[in-house]
Amino acid sequence: MRLELAIGLRYLRARQGERFVSLIAFISLGGVIIGTLALSVVLSVMSGFENDLRWRLLAFNPHVVVRLKSDRQAGALAGLAREIGRISGVEGVAPYISSQVMAAAVGIPGSPSYMSGGIARGVVTRGNSTLSELTRTLTSGSLDALGKPFSVVVGEEKQEREVKLPGVIMGDGLAAELGLRIGQPVTLISPAGFQTGDAIPRLKRYAIVGLFHSGMDEYDAALVFMRLDDARLLFRGDSQLEQGLQIQVNDLFKAPEIARRIAALSGPNFTVEDWTNTDQSLFSALQLEKTAYFLVLLLIVLVAAFNIIATLAMVVIERRKEIAILRAMGAKTRSIVAIFLLQGAMLGTVGSAMGVGTGFILSYLIDRYHLIHLPPQSFIVSVVPVELDPANFLLVAGAAIILCVLAALYPALQARSLSPVEVIRYE
């Protein structure tokens, strides 16, 4: 053991008549433990909320999307999709179309009882990896049902008959607003008829073959998924039609880099966006909030650091004679400084290890046993999500140790400035 470390450990132990100094040292240690514990748990919870929100958004939005600027370039999508599929890191490419619709439920035969606006999105159902996350939000039904006719009973002219309808999957919020359940018919109305000069809008009946729940009203109360060919028939001639390619990548954090490569490949007739651009303001706000929590809770550790300054300053006063004797015996000033810096580092390391370790255990228990519940009507989740990211715990421990070492700097410089001759003369 180095001489400086051995002396530092000895100085932290109380002698007869120095119990007060030891008590303050334990209080400082407790402050570091509480601060790092709180900081570790809060960062784990904030990271959990961020990851949960990211997953919910990416369940309905692709990692990268390529949009056509003009319908005249629609024929180039197939060739572009093949070229994008050869890019390293791209997991899947699939075409899509999307437009606004009105959804209507039929109550009394022949008359609509409920109507609501929404967004219909036509997608490829088979082998489409861009929809892999959507399956996790389904509360009933499956994506495979989109490509199969579904038998439903409809009422026409006060008579009921069984018909086969193409299937759609919609958010449970939209279905509840229309008063519909899975297996019932719904009518989707496209504004394309008005845009082409027809007297009536274009409409078609579908069967609800699946419901999803994301916890986000933006999707649950408006979004409808349908087969790509069915969507093309419904939106034929729609000037507001959005079409393009949905792209799934292996590593979602490499999506911006892949989007830049796709933009260079596709040319000026296409618009390329990745998921970080689509919801940039939301994730920026979350990151800012996470940083604010980190800085605020770091003040707890800062308070403990001030206690460390007081503790080591009193150690300098109490150990003036020992420090003077060490200097007289030939100890260098950097050794005296190292003694007190090591004391601060020891308090920071022990406090951080205990606080971060306890924070990890507590975060694990919250995640494993769902200890904290939330009202689902107010939050998008019913339990507090937790992300056990090692980087968060290392960040907390590192910040606490650095603060404790900096806190020990002033007492260390104070000890270095002691004159052995003056101390021995008057002590």
BELLIN-V223697 format. One record per residue. RES is the residue in one small letter. PHI is phi as a letter, one per 30 degrees, with the letter a starting at -180 (* if undefined). D_FIRST is the distance of its C-alpha to the first C-alpha in whole Angstrom. Layout:
RES,PHI,D_FIRST / RES,PHI,D_FIRST
This chain:
m,*,0 / r,d,4 / l,e,6 / e,d,8 / l,d,7 / a,d,6 / i,d,10 / g,d,11 / l,d,11 / r,d,13 / y,d,15 / l,d,16 / r,d,17 / a,d,20 / r,c,22 / q,e,25 / g,j,28 / e,b,25 / r,d,26 / f,d,27 / v,d,24 / s,d,22 / l,d,26 / i,d,26 / a,d,22 / f,d,23 / i,d,26 / s,d,25 / l,d,23 / g,d,26 / g,d,28 / v,d,25 / i,d,26 / i,d,30 / g,d,30 / t,d,28 / l,d,30 / a,d,33 / l,d,32 / s,d,32 / v,d,35 / v,d,37 / l,d,36 / s,d,36 / v,d,40 / m,d,41 / s,d,40 / g,d,42 / f,d,45 / e,d,45 / n,d,45 / d,d,47 / l,d,50 / r,d,49 / w,d,50 / r,d,53 / l,d,54 / l,d,54 / a,d,56 / f,c,59 / n,b,58 / p,d,57 / h,d,54 / v,b,56 / v,b,60 / v,c,63 / r,c,66 / l,d,69 / k,d,71 / s,b,74 / d,d,76 / r,d,77 / q,c,74 / a,d,74 / g,d,75 / a,d,72 / l,d,69 / a,d,70 / g,d,69 / l,d,66 / a,d,65 / r,d,65 / e,d,63 / i,d,60 / g,d,60 / r,d,59 / i,d,56 / s,d,52 / g,j,51 / v,d,54 / e,c,54 / g,a,58 / v,b,61 / a,b,64 / p,d,67 / y,a,68 / i,b,70 / s,a,70 / s,a,72 / q,d,73 / v,b,76 / m,c,77 / a,c,77 / a,b,80 / a,c,80 / v,c,83 / g,c,84 / i,d,88 / p,e,90 / g,j,90 / s,b,89 / p,d,85 / s,c,83 / y,b,80 / m,b,79 / s,a,75 / g,d,74 / g,a,71 / i,b,70 / a,c,71 / r,b,69 / g,d,70 / v,b,68 / v,d,68 / t,c,67 / r,c,66 / g,i,63 / n,c,62 / s,d,58 / t,d,58 / l,c,59 / s,d,57 / e,d,55 / l,d,58 / t,d,59 / r,d,56 / t,c,58 / l,d,61 / t,c,62 / s,a,65 / g,i,67 / s,a,65 / l,d,65 / d,d,68 / a,d,70 / l,d,71 / g,c,73 / k,b,75 / p,d,78 / f,b,78 / s,d,81 / v,b,82 / v,c,85 / v,b,86 / g,c,89 / e,b,92 / e,h,95 / k,i,94 / q,b,94 / e,c,91 / r,b,90 / e,c,87 / v,b,86 / k,c,83 / l,b,81 / p,d,78 / g,c,74 / v,b,72 / i,c,69 / m,b,68 / g,d,66 / d,d,66 / g,d,67 / l,d,70 / a,d,71 / a,d,71 / e,d,72 / l,d,75 / g,i,76 / l,c,75 / r,b,73 / i,d,72 / g,j,75 / q,c,78 / p,d,79 / v,b,78 / t,c,80 / l,c,78 / i,c,80 / s,c,80 / p,d,81 / a,d,82 / g,d,86 / f,d,86 / q,d,84 / t,c,87 / g,j,90 / d,d,91 / a,d,92 / i,b,90 / p,d,86 / r,d,85 / l,b,83 / k,a,82 / r,c,81 / y,b,78 / a,c,77 / i,d,73 / v,c,71 / g,a,68 / l,b,66 / f,b,63 / h,b,60 / s,c,58 / g,i,57 / m,c,58 / d,e,62 / e,e,62 / y,c,62 / d,d,63 / a,c,67 / a,b,68 / l,c,67 / v,b,69 / f,c,68 / m,b,71 / r,d,72 / l,e,72 / d,d,76 / d,d,77 / a,d,75 / r,d,77 / l,d,80 / l,d,80 / f,c,78 / r,e,81 / g,i,82 / d,d,79 / s,d,79 / q,c,75 / l,d,74 / e,c,70 / q,b,70 / g,l,67 / l,b,64 / q,c,61 / i,b,58 / q,c,55 / v,c,52 / n,d,49 / d,b,46 / l,d,48 / f,d,45 / k,c,47 / a,e,50 / p,e,50 / e,d,50 / i,d,52 / a,d,55 / r,d,55 / r,d,56 / i,d,58 / a,d,60 / a,d,60 / l,d,62 / s,d,64 / g,j,66 / p,d,67 / n,d,69 / f,b,66 / t,c,64 / v,c,60 / e,b,58 / d,c,55 / w,d,53 / t,d,51 / n,d,54 / t,d,56 / d,b,54 / q,d,52 / s,d,53 / l,d,52 / f,d,48 / s,d,48 / a,d,48 / l,d,46 / q,d,43 / l,d,44 / e,d,44 / k,d,40 / t,d,39 / a,d,40 / y,d,39 / f,d,35 / l,d,36 / v,d,37 / l,d,35 / l,d,32 / l,d,33 / i,d,32 / v,d,28 / l,d,29 / v,d,31 / a,d,27 / a,d,26 / f,d,28 / n,d,27 / i,d,23 / i,e,25 / a,d,27 / t,d,24 / l,d,21 / a,d,24 / m,d,25 / v,d,21 / v,d,22 / i,d,25 / e,d,24 / r,c,21 / r,e,23 / k,d,23 / e,d,19 / i,d,19 / a,d,22 / i,d,21 / l,d,18 / r,d,20 / a,d,22 / m,d,20 / g,j,19 / a,d,17 / k,d,18 / t,d,19 / r,d,17 / s,d,14 / i,d,16 / v,d,17 / a,d,14 / i,e,13 / f,d,16 / l,d,16 / l,d,12 / q,d,14 / g,d,17 / a,d,16 / m,d,14 / l,d,17 / g,d,19 / t,d,17 / v,d,18 / g,d,21 / s,d,22 / a,d,21 / m,d,23 / g,d,26 / v,d,26 / g,d,26 / t,d,28 / g,d,31 / f,d,31 / i,d,32 / l,d,34 / s,d,36 / y,d,36 / l,d,38 / i,d,40 / d,d,41 / r,d,41 / y,c,43 / h,h,45 / l,d,44 / i,c,46 / h,c,49 / l,b,51 / p,d,55 / p,d,56 / q,d,59 / s,c,57 / f,b,54 / i,d,54 / v,b,52 / s,c,52 / v,b,48 / v,d,45 / p,d,44 / v,b,40 / e,c,38 / l,d,35 / d,c,34 / p,e,30 / a,d,30 / n,d,31 / f,d,28 / l,d,26 / l,d,28 / v,d,28 / a,d,24 / g,d,23 / a,d,26 / a,d,24 / i,d,21 / i,d,22 / l,d,24 / c,d,22 / v,d,20 / l,d,23 / a,d,24 / a,d,21 / l,d,22 / y,d,25 / p,d,23 / a,d,20 / l,d,23 / q,d,25 / a,d,22 / r,d,22 / s,d,26 / l,d,26 / s,c,27 / p,e,26 / v,d,29 / e,d,31 / v,d,28 / i,d,28 / r,d,32 / y,c,33 / e,c,30
